[in-house]
Amino acid sequence: MAGRASLIAAALILLLAIAARADWSVTSSKSEKAEVAGLEHRRVALTNSATSDEATVDMALFSPKSANVRMIDNPGGDELAAVVRRVRGIAGVNGGYFDPQNAPVGLLIADGKLIAPFRRARLLSGVLVVAKGRVELLRSAEYSSRKTATAALQCGPFLVDGGTAVPGLNDTRAARRTFVLTAGSDRVALGFSSPVSLAQLGDILVAIDLNVRRALNLDGGSSSAFWFAGADGVVSIPEQKNVRDFVVLTAK
């Protein structure tokens, strides 16, 4: 009987934890247009009613018809703000993982050039691919080498798949996060969040009213950075250390 009671208690704790994760709701949402049509900066504040946790998400929302998605290799360690201005970008975030020697970890294609090869690793579960103007988030198992790809970045884990938060993500370590998502029929976003766990971020992105279909985690923590050139000025959240590559939007 004691064993059965312990199992029931454990199950109840798990159900309560799942319910708490799902109780995110939007408390405010503010949008700002860019100078380029079809792009906007959206800042969304959320609260978890079960835990009283709060989070803020900044997103550069766009249609691939309005902006180009480029991977910018950054072996020299320049800051995101400087890189975006140099390539005349509109918005950007930091990119993928890199090792202590500053070499990219996982696939990286920038301006049609292969910088680092595809790798099979549990953490590198997804690939951001840009080919013929189309932006896709693919599971690594779905990816095959494409000669038409102008840009690609392998990272992970997946946060949202099929419109549902991915189960089993870490829910104990809170950190600044960056991500890329696809929503609806023709919307993509580059985003940054205040410190949350991976599991929380998946639930948060589902709670935001965007019809998110897929979302992929990028390198987080001190690597996280966000930049957006709005009609009313620049929104800049700098990285806290040098990073190897960036995802940048430029005008068509």
C-alpha positions in Angstrom: 0.0 0.0 0.0 2.8 2.4 0.9 4.4 1.8 -2.6 1.1 2.5 -4.3 0.6 5.7 -2.2 4.0 6.9 -3.2 3.2 6.3 -6.9 -0.1 8.2 -6.6 1.7 11.1 -4.8 4.4 11.3 -7.5 1.7 11.3 -10.2 -0.1 14.1 -8.5 3.1 16.2 -8.2 3.7 15.6 -12.0 0.2 16.6 -12.9 0.5 19.8 -10.8 3.8 20.6 -12.4 2.3 20.2 -15.9 -0.7 22.3 -15.0 1.6 25.1 -13.6 3.6 25.1 -16.8 0.5 25.5 -18.9 -0.9 28.4 -16.9 0.9 31.2 -18.8 -1.3 34.1 -20.0 -0.5 37.3 -21.8 -0.7 40.4 -19.7 0.4 43.0 -22.3 1.5 43.1 -25.9 3.0 46.1 -27.6 4.0 46.3 -31.3 6.3 48.7 -33.2 6.7 48.8 -36.9 10.0 48.8 -38.7 10.9 51.2 -41.5 10.5 48.2 -43.8 7.0 47.1 -44.5 6.0 43.7 -43.3 8.2 43.7 -40.2 7.3 44.5 -36.6 8.8 44.3 -33.1 6.5 42.8 -30.6 7.1 42.8 -26.8 4.9 40.4 -24.9 4.7 40.2 -21.1 3.2 37.0 -19.5 2.4 35.8 -16.1 1.9 32.2 -14.8 -1.2 32.2 -12.6 -0.1 29.0 -10.8 3.4 30.2 -9.8 3.3 34.0 -10.2 6.3 33.7 -12.4 6.7 36.5 -15.0 8.4 36.6 -18.4 9.0 39.0 -21.3 9.5 38.0 -24.9 10.8 40.3 -27.7 10.2 39.2 -31.2 11.0 40.5 -34.7 8.0 39.2 -36.7 8.1 39.2 -40.5 7.1 37.5 -43.7 9.9 35.9 -45.8 8.4 38.0 -48.6 9.4 41.2 -46.8 12.9 40.3 -45.6 15.9 38.1 -46.3 17.2 35.7 -43.6 21.0 35.6 -43.5 23.5 33.7 -41.3 26.4 35.9 -40.6 29.6 34.1 -39.6 31.5 36.0 -36.9 34.9 34.5 -36.3 36.3 37.9 -35.2 33.9 38.2 -32.2 32.1 41.5 -33.2 29.0 42.4 -31.3 25.5 41.9 -32.8 24.8 45.6 -33.0 27.9 46.3 -35.0 27.3 43.3 -37.3 23.7 44.2 -38.1 24.7 47.8 -38.9 27.6 46.6 -41.1 25.3 44.4 -43.3 22.5 47.0 -43.2 20.3 44.7 -41.3 16.9 45.4 -39.8 16.9 42.9 -37.0 19.0 40.0 -35.6 19.7 37.5 -32.8 22.6 35.4 -31.9 22.9 32.0 -33.6 24.1 28.5 -32.8 26.5 26.7 -30.5 30.3 27.0 -30.7 33.1 25.2 -28.9 35.9 26.7 -26.6 38.0 27.3 -29.7 35.2 29.4 -31.2 34.4 26.8 -33.9 30.7 26.4 -34.8 29.0 23.2 -33.5 26.6 21.9 -36.0 25.7 22.9 -39.6 26.3 26.5 -40.6 25.8 27.8 -44.1 26.3 31.5 -44.6 25.6 33.2 -48.0 25.7 29.8 -49.7 29.0 28.8 -48.2 29.4 25.8 -46.0 31.2 27.0 -42.8 30.6 23.9 -40.6 29.2 20.5 -41.5 26.0 18.8 -40.3 26.4 16.8 -37.1 24.4 14.1 -35.4 23.9 14.9 -31.8 21.0 14.8 -29.4 21.1 18.5 -28.6 21.3 19.5 -32.3 17.7 18.4 -33.0 16.7 21.0 -35.6 17.9 23.0 -38.6 16.8 26.5 -39.7 17.0 26.4 -43.5 16.6 29.2 -46.0 16.3 28.1 -49.7 14.7 30.0 -52.6 13.3 32.6 -50.2 11.5 30.0 -48.1 12.2 29.7 -44.4 11.8 26.2 -42.8 12.4 24.7 -39.4 13.3 21.0 -39.9 14.0 18.2 -37.5 17.5 17.0 -38.1 16.2 13.7 -39.3 14.2 15.6 -41.9 17.2 17.5 -43.2 19.1 16.5 -46.3 21.9 18.5 -48.0 20.4 21.1 -50.3 22.5 22.7 -52.9 19.9 25.5 -53.1 20.3 26.5 -49.4 21.6 30.0 -49.0 21.6 29.8 -45.3 21.3 27.1 -42.6 21.9 26.7 -38.9 21.7 23.6 -36.8 20.7 24.0 -33.2 18.2 22.8 -30.6 16.2 21.6 -28.9 12.9 22.0 -30.5 10.6 24.0 -28.2 7.3 23.7 -30.2 6.3 21.1 -32.8 2.9 20.8 -34.5 1.6 23.7 -32.4 2.3 21.9 -29.1 5.0 22.5 -26.6 7.6 19.7 -26.8 7.4 17.5 -23.7 10.4 16.5 -21.6 12.4 19.7 -21.9 14.5 20.9 -18.9 12.3 22.8 -16.4 14.9 23.6 -13.7 17.4 25.9 -15.2 16.3 29.5 -16.0 18.4 31.5 -18.5 18.0 34.2 -21.1 16.9 32.4 -24.3 16.8 33.1 -28.1 14.7 31.2 -30.6 13.3 31.2 -34.1 9.7 30.2 -34.8 7.3 29.7 -37.7 3.6 30.6 -37.4 0.5 30.4 -39.5 1.0 30.2 -43.2 3.6 32.8 -43.8 5.1 34.2 -40.6 8.5 33.8 -39.0 10.0 35.4 -35.8 13.4 35.8 -34.3 13.0 36.1 -30.5 14.6 36.7 -27.1 13.1 35.9 -23.7 13.9 36.9 -20.2 15.3 34.1 -18.0 13.0 31.0 -18.2 13.6 27.3 -18.5 13.4 25.5 -21.9 10.1 23.9 -20.8 8.6 27.3 -19.8 9.7 28.9 -23.1 7.9 26.2 -25.1 4.7 26.8 -23.1 5.1 30.6 -23.4 5.4 30.4 -27.1 2.2 28.4 -27.4 0.4 30.8 -25.1 1.3 33.8 -27.3 -1.5 34.2 -29.8 0.5 33.6 -33.0 -0.5 30.1 -34.1 3.1 28.9 -33.6 3.7 25.8 -35.6 7.4 25.1 -34.8 10.0 26.8 -32.6 13.7 26.0 -32.3 15.9 27.1 -29.4 19.2 28.9 -30.3 22.3 29.3 -28.1 21.0 30.9 -24.8 22.4 32.2 -21.6 25.2 34.8 -22.0 25.1 34.3 -25.8 21.6 35.6 -26.1 21.2 38.9 -28.0 18.4 40.8 -29.8 18.5 43.9 -32.1 15.7 45.6 -34.0 15.6 48.8 -36.0 12.2 50.3 -35.3 10.5 53.3 -36.7 10.9 55.0 -33.3 14.5 53.9 -32.7 16.7 50.8 -32.0 15.8 48.1 -29.6 19.1 46.5 -28.5 19.7 43.7 -25.9 23.4 42.9 -26.2 25.1 39.5 -25.7 27.3 39.1 -22.6 30.1 37.4 -24.4 31.5 37.0 -28.0 29.5 34.6 -30.1 30.4 32.8 -33.4 27.4 33.6 -35.6 24.2 35.6 -36.0 20.8 35.3 -37.7 20.1 38.6 -39.4 17.2 40.1 -41.4 17.9 42.4 -44.3 15.5 44.2 -46.6 14.5 42.6 -49.9 
